[in-house]
């Protein structure tokens, strides 16, 4: 039963954080980012927020720094929107699975193009 509750809480946090980052944060350091997932501990005290950032390493670092700076604001707004007794502490982590998947896709397309006979 606790797994269902933490799963629902994680999905709600993901939805609300996505909206907050998109609409409320005005920091220019935040690039194009997507909240890909949220893992919440069973006691709802900690939420690991996984982010995918489009851009190079500098854009990723800048986005993470800006989110860490806005952590208090995000947590306060999250507490107002989702009525928890205690709002979970937010920990932001980079999710490289989308970049890894696009790299695999690129490699597969290169292999596929390499198998075609040369047209002369």
Buried (B, 14 or more C-beta within 10 A) or exposed (E): EEEEEBEEBBEBBBBBBBEBBEEEBEEEBBBEBBBBBBBBBEEBEEBBBBBBBEEEEEBBBBBBBBBEEBBEEBBEBBBEBBEEEEBBEBEBEBBEEEBEEEEEEEEEEEEEEEEEEEEE
